Amino acid sequence: MNRAEKKFRLYAILVIFVLLTVLMAVINGVNFTMASSDADMLTQMIADRQGAFGPIDNNPGGMQFQPDQDNNKDFGMGPMGPDSPEMNESLRYFTVAFSENGESEEIVAFHISAVSEDEAKEWAKELVGQTSGWTKWTYRYRVYRNQGTTYVTVIDQGRELLPSFRILIISVIGEVLVLVIGWFVLLLIGRKIYAPLEEADRKQKNFIANANKEFRVPLTVIDGNTELTERRYGPDDQTRSTHRQVAKMNELVDKLGSVGIFDEENMNRSDISLSEYIKDALRRRSEEFSEKGIALTEDVSEDVKISADPEAMSRLIDELIVNALKFAKTKAEFRLKKENETVLILASNDADLPDGPYEQAFDRFTTLSNAKEGDAGLGLSYVKQTVKAHNGRATASVNSGIFTLRITL
């Protein structure tokens, strides 16, 4: 249950992180887009005035250009924003004009202190082949042509972008704080949510443990009485049938106990040779395959080792073999191989089942249509639980009449 609680917290905090990141991206994206739009409005206003924000006659540099009539617009100026009347005095920019052959340049307007005129000319040369965009993080530029002359205008938007960067920093810090606070809140909520589930899980385990004891006593008595009868009157079909049913009931009780009380937190992991485990298990059960007329094929790579609980892994392999013995018609195959850091176990057999996925085969007390009467449907549930406890994945599918259990560890 602790594992489930941890997953709940992890997924919940992941959802919060995704939502906050999307919200932060939208807010900051819109913020910087609006800042870019304001800067483009300014560069466009400068372009429409032939490289200067104010009247041409007041520009240092002395180059006089006749503006196009269509571009000589009188922009209305509001109290704030790019068209504020204060912008004429506060805008920091320079404009450099290049002749048609690009060999000579001259400063049209220069209202900036961060660079010298020579630096402005060199900077403009680097941008003359562009159109518009950001340069050196906080400078917006525009390149435009008029009457054979190319103009490069660069405006300093550092002061205007400062609030945007502050919002970005604040939003990142805020997201981190929300995630930290959210983690502790989820820790508290998760304990309260899972407390009833843990109690129910504890009661279930206690019930199964008690049921195991209650079942074993009468089964032991029945088996003992049957043996006593055989000693007195000799074995017959009835006593042998009783022994078989008792053995079957004991196996069912063992499976029910192992599935119900399986505790992934208390596994004793160690390095084991999975190759040897599978080979030994197949060797022990090979005669059973022969007796049932099932052709057994194995392809087990040598020296495949993993860190796992030896008892749980041995039981898992036995369940795979038992599953094949129960449901294979004529053939069964077991494969083990290692792909990079992933260990792959494939257990397959022919079966009278339609093609498709069969994830329901791992559900407790669930049997497929080819199951024999009396099958409890617990073996593959144990397999799934063991694989999950070892951070692996188990899938079941049928392809062209071949039922395959695929386990990755």
N, C-alpha and C positions, 0 to 999 in steps of 0.2 A: 504493500500500500504506500510505503514511503516513496517508492519509485514513481507511482502514479501521481502522487502529490507533487513531486519535483517536476514531472512533465507538465502538469497543470500550470505551475508557476512559470515554467519556461515558455510554454506556448502563449500564456496570457501576456507576459512581458514582451514577447515577440510581436504580438498584435498591437500592443500599445506603442512599441517602437516604430512599427510600420506606419501606423496612423499619425503619430507625431512627426515622423520624417516627411510624410506626404504633405501634411499641413504646413510644416516649416518650409518645404520646397516651394509650395504654392505661394505662401506669403512673401518669401524672399525673392522668388522668381518674378512675381508681379512687381515687387518693389524695385528691383534692378531694371526690369523692363520699362517701368515708368521713368526711372532716372535716365535710361538710354533714350527714351522718347523725348524727354525734356532737352537733353543734350543735342539730339538731332534737330530739334526745333531751333535751337540757337545757331547751330552751324548752317541750317537752311536760311535763317534770317541774315546771317553774315554773307552767305553765298548770293542771296538776292540783292545785297547791297554792294556787290563786287568786292568782297573780302573784308569789309569793315562793318562793325556793328552800328556806329554812328554815321554822321554825314561824312562824305568822302573828303571834303575840303579840310576836315580837322584831323585827318590821319597822318601820322608821321610816315616818312618814306617818300611822300610826294608823288607817287604814281597816280595819275588821273586816268580813270577808265569811264567810258560812257556806258551806263547800265542800259540793258534792254528795257524797252517800255513795259513789256509784259511782266518783267521781274521787279520793276520799280514800284513795289507795293508799300502802302502805309499800314504797318501792322498796328492793330489796336493793342494797347498795353493795359493790363490789369494790375491790381494792387500786389499780386504775388505770383511766383512761378517764373518761367523763362521770359515771359513778356512783361515783367515788372518794369516800371520806369526807372528803378534803381539799377537795373541790369547794365545800363550803358556805362556806369561808373565802376561797377563791381566785377564785370566779366573779365576774366584773365584769359587772353588768347593772343595768337599771332597768325598772320596770313602771309604766305610767300607766293609770289607769282613767278611762273616759269615761261620763257619764250617758247615759241612753237617748236623749235628744234631742241628745246630742253637744255641748252648749253648755258644760258644765263638766267639768273634769278634775282628777284628784288623783293624787299619786304614792303608789303602794302599796308599792313597794320601790325603794331607791336605793343600790346598792353599786357605784359607778363613780366614777372621778376624772377621766376624760377630758372629761366634759361637766358643766355645771351643771344644777341642777334646772329652771331656766327653759328652757335649751336642750333638755333631755330632753322637756319638754312640747311644745315646738314641733316637735321631731323626731317625736314620737308622733302629732301631728296630721297630719303628712304621710303617715304609714303607716296611719292608722286605716281607710282603705278597702281595704287590701290583705289578704292572708292570711298568707303566710310567704315568706321569701327572704333575699337578701343586700342590705345597704344600706351605702353608703360603703365598699365593698370587703371589709372585714373584720368587719362587724357582721351578726349573724343576728337576724332578728326573727320574731315570731309574733303574729298578731291573733286573739283568740278572745272569745267572749261567754259570760256566765253571769248568769242571773237579771236580764236586762235591762241589764247593764253590759258595756261593751266594754273589753277589756284589750289593751294593746300592750306586749309585752315585747321588749326589745332587749338582746342579750348581746354583749360584746366578745370576738371570737375571734382577735384579732390575734396574740396569743402562741401560740395553738394552731396557727394557719395558717402561722406563720413557718417551721417545718420543711418544710411543703408547698411554699412558695415557694422555699425553698433547694433542694429536690429538683428543682423545675422549672428553676431557673437552672443547677444542676449538669448536668442532663440536656441542656439546650440547648448548654452549653459542651462537654460530652462528645460530642454529636453533631457539632459543628463540628470538634473535634479528630479524631474518627474519620474524617470525610470528608476532611480535609486529609491525614492519614496514609494513608488508603485511596487517595487520588489518587496519592501518590508510590509506594506499593506497586504499584498498577496500572500506573504508568509503567514500573517495573522489570520487572514480569511481562509487560506488553504487549510490550516489546522482545524478551524471550526467546521469547514465543509466536510473534511475527510474524517473528522472524529466519529460521526455516526457510522460511516462506511468501515472504518477500522474496527469499530465495535462489532458490526455485523460480520466482518471477516473473521474476527476472533471467535465469535459464537459459531460460525460455520465450521471453523477448524476444530473447535472443541466437540461439536456435534459429530463430525466425521470420525474424530479420534475415538469417541465413545461408541459410535456405531461399529467401528472396526472391532472393538473389544466385544461388543454384544453379538456380532455376527460370528466371530471366531469361536466363541464358546460352544454354541449349538453345532457348528460345523465340525468342531473337534469331537464332540460327543457322537454325532452321526457317523463320522468316519471310524471312531473307535468301536462303536457298536457293530458296524458293518464288518470290521476285522474280526470281532469276537464271533459273529455269526459264521464267518468263513472258517474259523478254526473248529467250530462245532460241527458244521454241516458241509463244509467245503465251499469253495467259490462257485458261483453260477452267474448267469447273465444279469440277474437283478443286483447282486452285490457289486459286480464289476461296473454296472451302470451307475450305482450309487457312488462308487469311488470317483468315477469320471465327473459326475455332477458336483461332488464336493470339491474336487480339484479345480473345476471351472469356477465355482463360487469363491474359492480362496483366491484365485487369480483376479477375479473381479474386485474383491475386497482390497487386494493389494493395489490394484490400479486406482480404485476410488480414493484410497488413502494417499497415494503418491501424488495424484492430481490435486486433491483438495488441500493437502498440507504442504504443498511445494512452496518453499520459502527461498526466493532468489537472493535475499539479502544474506543468507547464511551458507551459501555455497563455499566449499573449500576448493579453491582453484589451485591447479598445479600444471606444470608442463607435461603433456601426455602425447604419445605417438598415436595419432588418430588412424594412421595406416595399419598399425598392429592391432588396434581395437577392432577395426572392421574386418581384417583378415581372420583374426581369431574367432570372431562371432560367426562369420560365414562358414568357417571350417567346422565349427561345432554343429551348425544347423544344415550342413550340406546334404546329409542323409535324408532329412525331412523333405527337402526339395526333390530328391530322387524318388522317394516313396510316393510323392504326389504327381510324379511325371512332369515336373517343372524344370525346364532347362535353365540352369543358373550360370550367369556370366558376370565376371567381375573385372574391373579395370581400376585398380587401386595404385595410385602413385606412391612411390617409396618415400619414407621419412617425412611425412607431413605431420608437423607438430603444432599443437595449439595449447593455449592456457585455458583449462576448463576443469569443471568438477568431474573427477573420474567416474564416480558412481552414476551421476546424472547422464554423462555422455554414454556410458556403457548401456544404460537403460534406453536411451534414445536410439542407439543402433539396434538393440534388440527389438524395439517397437517397429522400426522400419522393416526388419526382417520378418517379424510376425505378420505385419500388414501384407507383405508380398506373399507369404505362405497362405494367408487367408484368401486373397483375392486374385492372385495370378491364375491365368487359365493354362498357359503352356510355357511361358518364359518369364524370367525376371533378370534384371541387371542392376548391379551396384557399381557406381563410379565415384572415385575420389581424386580430386586434382587441386592444385594450388595455382591461382592466377594472381600474380604480384603478391599483395598482402592478404588476398581473399581466399578462403578455403571453401571449396564447392563440393557438396555431397549430392549425388543424383541417385535416387532409388526409383526404378521404373519396372512396370510389368504390364502385360496385355490385360485388358479389362473390357467388359461389356458395358461401356459407358459412352454417351455422346461426347463429341469434342467440345472443349471449352474450359474455362477456369473452374476450380472446385475448392474455393477458399472455405466453404462451409464444412469441408471434411475435418477441419481443425477444431470445430465447435464441440463442446462437451455434449455427450449423449446424442450426437448427430451421426447418422449412418447414411451412406450412399445407397443408391438403388440396387447395387450388386452385393450388398452386405447380406450375410447369412443371418437367419433368425437367431436371436439371442445375443447378437453382438452388441456390446454396451456403448461403443463409440467413444471410448476414453483414450485409446492408444495414441492417436494423432494429436489429441488435445495436449497430452503430456509432451509430445514432440515439439509442438508450437511453443509451449510454455518454457521448455528448456532452451530452445533456440533463442527466444526473446530474452531470457535471463542472461544469455551469453552475447547479447547485443548483435544477434544475427537476424536472419529473415527466412521464413519458410513459406513456400507457395506450392500449390497443387493444381495440376491441369491435365487434360487429356488431349492428345494430338494423334490423329489417325489410329485410334483405338489403343494407344499406349498411355497408361496412367503414370505420371511422373511427379515425384516429390523432389523439389529443388530446395536445398538448404545452403545458405551462405553464412559463413562464420568469419 
